[in-house]
Amino acid sequence: MNGSSGDVAWSELLERNLARRVVWSRTGGALPWALFRAGPVVLAYPRFPLGLGDNDAWVLDSLPAVQSELAANNVDLLRMSAPMGLLAALPRIRIESSAPETVVERLGDWRAQDLAPTVRRKFRQAEKAGLVVRPAEAADGAACHSLYVRSVSRHRGALRYSKLYFDDLCATSASAGPVVVTKALTADGRIAGFLATLRQSDSVYYLHGGYRDDCAAMRPGYFLMRWSLEAAREAGQRRFNFLTSPLGQPALLAYKESFGGRSSQRSYWQQPLTAMGSMTAWSLRLLASVRTRRVAAQALDSNSMSA
């Protein structure tokens, strides 16, 4: 295994909870691939859940050799993503979809007082309500998972992460691992919301967040995000990546951009390594097409009702 101690710790957390295992390709440089089993098919994702970054052009240049390494690990299908700009000179890659990825590029210059008045007002609402931010404890996994479930339900999304995964996130955070989980507490000690980030190299990645419905007016999500941005800046991190926002969730994208993040497109594509992988890729493209049409129809209905 290669990579920094933070990369290794995150890979081990994935193996305990989500991935079948994590393998490191050695062609050109160290790159972790999380392997997932979907029935008889093995899928591989680079740097899960982040995807390739701006410094990973070498992966695309070395892709045939990397594919051979992964084929030797019985991988059927690569599920890839990268910033759209990274793919501009690679017309051979068939981009299947894209989504906005929001990033604060110069975190050292970020200041809460530079944000819009409407956002600063939400910070004051949280302070007036008496919210305080504290590190999550190892025993907070169940509470954070419950808030995550409520958040997914609120956005009509699909549940992907278990209580055991959140238990591990909180335990890793409590032991000073690469994951940082914080909670916003009310004056009477209730968890009003939580936020989880992942620190790797000089970047921080937003993983999960959630809040109690009856605490929404206290603005715990805004309060926790401000704390996370400030803490990452003080720790010397240079970049804060909010990751991508799904189609049909414009409010989530607006929330991320309200903190000064700039959005650009991240592209997604698939690379089959076996006949089974080719069949799976076709099926996934079909499902994605159906999902996209459904989201577009919902948006059209919403616009019609508000007209």
C-alpha positions as CSV (number, residue, x, y, z in Angstrom):
1,M,0.0,0.0,0.0
2,N,1.2,3.6,-0.8
3,G,0.0,7.1,0.1
4,S,0.0,9.3,3.1
5,S,-1.1,8.2,6.5
6,G,-4.4,10.1,5.9
7,D,-4.9,8.3,2.6
8,V,-4.3,5.0,4.2
9,A,-6.6,5.6,7.2
10,W,-9.4,6.7,4.8
11,S,-8.8,3.6,2.7
12,E,-9.0,1.4,5.8
13,L,-12.3,3.0,6.8
14,L,-13.7,2.4,3.4
15,E,-12.7,-1.3,3.5
16,R,-14.4,-1.7,6.9
17,N,-17.7,-0.2,5.8
18,L,-18.2,0.3,2.1
19,A,-15.6,-1.1,-0.3
20,R,-14.9,-4.7,-1.0
21,R,-11.3,-3.6,-0.7
22,V,-9.0,-0.7,-1.8
23,V,-6.1,-1.4,-4.2
24,W,-3.3,1.0,-5.1
25,S,-2.2,1.2,-8.8
26,R,1.6,1.6,-9.1
27,T,1.8,2.8,-12.7
28,G,3.0,6.4,-12.8
29,G,2.3,7.1,-9.1
30,A,0.2,5.9,-6.2
31,L,-3.5,6.0,-6.7
32,P,-6.1,4.3,-4.5
33,W,-9.1,2.5,-6.2
34,A,-12.0,1.5,-4.1
35,L,-13.5,-1.8,-5.3
36,F,-17.3,-2.4,-4.9
37,R,-19.2,-5.5,-5.7
38,A,-22.6,-5.2,-7.4
39,G,-23.9,-8.7,-7.7
40,P,-21.3,-10.5,-9.9
41,V,-19.7,-7.3,-11.1
42,V,-16.7,-5.5,-9.5
43,L,-16.6,-1.7,-9.9
44,A,-13.6,0.5,-9.3
45,Y,-13.6,4.1,-8.3
46,P,-10.4,6.3,-8.1
47,R,-9.9,8.3,-4.9
48,F,-13.5,7.5,-3.7
49,P,-15.6,9.6,-3.3
50,L,-13.6,12.4,-4.8
51,G,-12.6,11.1,-8.2
52,L,-9.5,12.3,-10.2
53,G,-8.2,15.8,-9.5
54,D,-6.4,18.5,-11.4
55,N,-3.0,16.8,-10.6
56,D,-4.0,13.4,-11.9
57,A,-3.5,13.9,-15.7
58,W,-0.8,11.2,-15.4
59,V,-3.5,8.7,-14.6
60,L,-5.2,9.3,-18.0
61,D,-1.8,9.2,-19.8
62,S,-1.1,5.8,-18.1
63,L,-4.7,4.5,-18.3
64,P,-3.9,1.3,-20.4
65,A,-1.3,0.2,-17.9
66,V,-3.6,1.1,-15.0
67,Q,-6.5,-0.9,-16.6
68,S,-4.2,-3.9,-16.8
69,E,-3.4,-3.7,-13.1
70,L,-7.1,-3.4,-12.2
71,A,-8.1,-6.3,-14.6
72,A,-5.6,-8.4,-12.6
73,N,-7.7,-7.6,-9.5
74,N,-10.8,-8.9,-11.3
75,V,-12.3,-5.5,-11.9
76,D,-15.0,-5.4,-14.6
77,L,-15.8,-1.7,-14.8
78,L,-14.0,1.6,-14.0
79,R,-16.3,4.4,-12.8
80,M,-14.4,7.6,-13.5
81,S,-14.7,11.3,-12.9
82,A,-12.4,14.3,-13.4
83,P,-12.7,18.1,-13.8
84,M,-14.0,18.9,-17.2
85,G,-10.9,21.0,-18.0
86,L,-8.6,18.0,-17.5
87,L,-10.4,16.2,-20.3
88,A,-10.3,19.0,-22.9
89,A,-7.4,17.5,-24.7
90,L,-8.7,13.9,-24.5
91,P,-11.4,13.5,-27.1
92,R,-11.2,9.7,-26.9
93,I,-13.0,9.8,-23.6
94,R,-16.7,9.6,-23.9
95,I,-18.2,11.9,-21.3
96,E,-21.6,10.6,-20.2
97,S,-22.7,13.2,-17.7
98,S,-21.5,16.2,-15.6
99,A,-22.3,17.9,-12.4
100,P,-21.3,21.2,-10.7
101,E,-18.4,20.9,-8.3
102,T,-18.0,23.7,-5.9
103,V,-14.6,24.8,-4.5
104,V,-13.0,27.5,-2.4
105,E,-9.7,27.6,-4.1
106,R,-7.8,30.1,-1.9
107,L,-8.9,29.1,1.6
108,G,-6.1,31.1,3.3
109,D,-7.9,34.3,2.0
110,W,-11.4,33.1,3.0
111,R,-13.2,35.3,5.7
112,A,-16.7,35.0,6.9
113,Q,-17.1,38.7,7.0
114,D,-16.7,38.8,3.2
115,L,-19.8,36.7,2.6
116,A,-23.2,38.1,1.6
117,P,-25.2,39.9,4.4
118,T,-27.9,37.2,4.1
119,V,-25.4,34.5,5.0
120,R,-23.8,36.5,7.9
121,R,-27.3,37.0,9.2
122,K,-27.7,33.2,9.5
123,F,-24.5,33.0,11.5
124,R,-25.9,35.6,13.9
125,Q,-29.2,33.6,14.1
126,A,-27.2,30.6,15.2
127,E,-25.2,32.6,17.8
128,K,-28.4,34.2,19.1
129,A,-30.0,30.8,19.5
130,G,-27.1,29.7,21.7
131,L,-25.6,27.1,19.4
132,V,-22.1,25.9,20.1
133,V,-19.8,23.7,18.0
134,R,-18.1,20.7,19.5
135,P,-16.1,17.8,18.1
136,A,-18.2,14.7,17.7
137,E,-17.6,11.9,20.1
138,A,-17.2,8.2,19.2
139,A,-20.7,7.5,20.5
140,D,-22.4,10.1,18.2
141,G,-22.6,7.9,15.2
142,A,-26.2,6.9,15.7
143,A,-27.3,10.5,16.1
144,C,-25.4,11.7,13.0
145,H,-26.8,8.8,10.9
146,S,-30.3,9.7,12.0
147,L,-29.8,13.3,10.8
148,Y,-28.2,12.0,7.6
149,V,-31.3,9.8,7.0
150,R,-33.6,12.8,7.5
151,S,-31.6,14.9,5.2
152,V,-31.7,12.3,2.4
153,S,-35.5,12.0,2.9
154,R,-35.9,15.7,2.8
155,H,-34.2,15.8,-0.7
156,R,-35.9,12.6,-1.8
157,G,-32.5,10.9,-2.3
158,A,-31.3,7.4,-1.9
159,L,-29.7,6.1,1.3
160,R,-26.2,4.9,0.7
161,Y,-24.5,4.9,4.1
162,S,-25.2,2.8,7.2
163,K,-25.1,3.5,10.9
164,L,-22.0,1.4,11.2
165,Y,-20.3,3.7,8.7
166,F,-21.3,6.8,10.7
167,D,-20.1,5.0,13.9
168,D,-16.7,4.6,12.2
169,L,-16.6,8.2,11.0
170,C,-17.2,9.5,14.5
171,A,-14.7,7.1,16.0
172,T,-12.1,8.1,13.4
173,S,-12.7,11.8,14.1
174,A,-12.4,11.3,17.8
175,S,-9.0,9.6,17.4
176,A,-7.6,12.5,15.3
177,G,-7.9,10.7,12.0
178,P,-8.3,12.3,8.6
179,V,-12.1,12.6,9.1
180,V,-13.4,15.6,11.1
181,V,-16.9,15.4,12.4
182,T,-18.4,18.3,14.3
183,K,-21.8,18.8,16.0
184,A,-23.8,21.9,16.8
185,L,-25.3,21.7,20.3
186,T,-28.4,23.6,21.6
187,A,-28.4,25.3,24.9
188,D,-30.0,22.2,26.4
189,G,-27.4,19.8,24.9
190,R,-29.3,18.4,21.9
191,I,-27.5,17.8,18.7
192,A,-29.0,20.3,16.3
193,G,-26.8,19.3,13.3
194,F,-23.6,17.7,12.3
195,L,-21.0,18.1,9.5
196,A,-18.3,15.7,8.4
197,T,-15.2,16.6,6.3
198,L,-12.2,14.6,5.0
199,R,-8.7,16.1,5.1
200,Q,-6.3,14.9,2.5
201,S,-3.0,16.5,1.5
202,D,-3.7,20.3,1.4
203,S,-7.4,20.0,0.7
204,V,-10.6,19.4,2.7
205,Y,-13.6,17.7,1.3
206,Y,-17.2,18.0,2.5
207,L,-18.6,14.6,3.0
208,H,-22.0,14.7,4.9
209,G,-24.2,17.0,6.9
210,G,-27.6,17.1,8.5
211,Y,-29.8,18.9,10.9
212,R,-32.9,18.5,13.0
213,D,-36.1,19.8,11.5
214,D,-37.1,21.5,14.7
215,C,-33.7,23.3,14.8
216,A,-33.7,24.5,11.2
217,A,-34.4,28.1,12.3
218,M,-31.2,28.0,14.4
219,R,-29.2,27.6,11.1
220,P,-26.9,24.8,12.4
221,G,-25.8,23.9,8.8
222,Y,-24.5,27.4,8.2
223,F,-22.9,27.6,11.6
224,L,-21.1,24.3,11.2
225,M,-19.9,25.1,7.7
226,R,-18.4,28.4,8.8
227,W,-16.6,26.6,11.7
228,S,-15.3,23.9,9.3
229,L,-14.0,26.5,6.8
230,E,-12.3,28.5,9.5
231,A,-10.8,25.4,11.2
232,A,-9.4,24.1,7.9
233,R,-7.9,27.5,7.1
234,E,-6.3,27.7,10.6
235,A,-4.9,24.1,10.1
236,G,-3.1,25.3,6.9
237,Q,-5.3,23.6,4.4
238,R,-5.3,25.5,1.1
239,R,-8.5,24.3,-0.6
240,F,-12.1,23.4,0.5
241,N,-14.0,21.2,-1.9
242,F,-17.8,20.9,-1.4
243,L,-17.8,18.1,-4.0
244,T,-20.6,17.9,-6.6
245,S,-24.3,18.7,-6.2
246,P,-26.8,16.2,-7.7
247,L,-29.2,17.2,-10.4
248,G,-32.5,18.5,-9.0
249,Q,-31.0,20.0,-5.9
250,P,-30.4,23.7,-6.7
251,A,-30.8,24.6,-3.1
252,L,-27.8,22.5,-2.1
253,L,-25.7,24.1,-4.8
254,A,-26.8,27.6,-3.7
255,Y,-25.9,26.7,-0.1
256,K,-22.3,25.7,-1.1
257,E,-21.8,28.8,-3.3
258,S,-23.1,31.1,-0.6
259,F,-19.8,30.3,1.3
260,G,-17.8,31.8,-1.6
261,G,-17.3,28.6,-3.5
262,R,-17.0,28.7,-7.3
263,S,-18.6,25.9,-9.3
264,S,-17.2,24.2,-12.4
265,Q,-18.2,21.0,-14.2
266,R,-17.0,17.6,-13.2
267,S,-17.3,15.0,-15.9
268,Y,-18.2,11.3,-15.5
269,W,-17.5,8.4,-17.7
270,Q,-17.1,4.6,-17.6
271,Q,-14.4,2.3,-18.9
272,P,-15.4,-1.4,-19.2
273,L,-12.6,-4.0,-18.7
274,T,-14.8,-7.1,-19.4
275,A,-17.9,-8.1,-21.3
276,M,-19.8,-8.1,-18.0
277,G,-18.5,-4.6,-17.4
278,S,-19.7,-3.5,-20.8
279,M,-23.2,-4.8,-20.1
280,T,-23.2,-3.1,-16.7
281,A,-22.1,0.2,-18.2
282,W,-24.9,0.1,-20.7
283,S,-27.4,-0.6,-17.9
284,L,-26.1,2.2,-15.8
285,R,-26.3,4.6,-18.7
286,L,-29.9,3.7,-19.2
287,L,-30.7,4.2,-15.5
288,A,-29.0,7.6,-15.5
289,S,-31.0,8.6,-18.6
290,V,-34.2,7.7,-16.9
291,R,-33.2,9.6,-13.8
292,T,-32.2,12.7,-15.7
293,R,-35.6,12.8,-17.5
294,R,-37.4,12.3,-14.2
295,V,-35.5,15.2,-12.6
296,A,-36.2,17.4,-15.7
297,A,-39.9,16.6,-15.5
298,Q,-40.0,17.4,-11.8
299,A,-38.3,20.8,-12.5
300,L,-40.8,21.5,-15.2
301,D,-43.7,20.7,-13.0
302,S,-42.3,22.9,-10.2
303,N,-41.9,25.8,-12.6
304,S,-45.4,25.4,-13.9
305,M,-46.9,25.5,-10.4
306,S,-44.9,28.6,-9.5
307,A,-45.8,30.4,-12.7
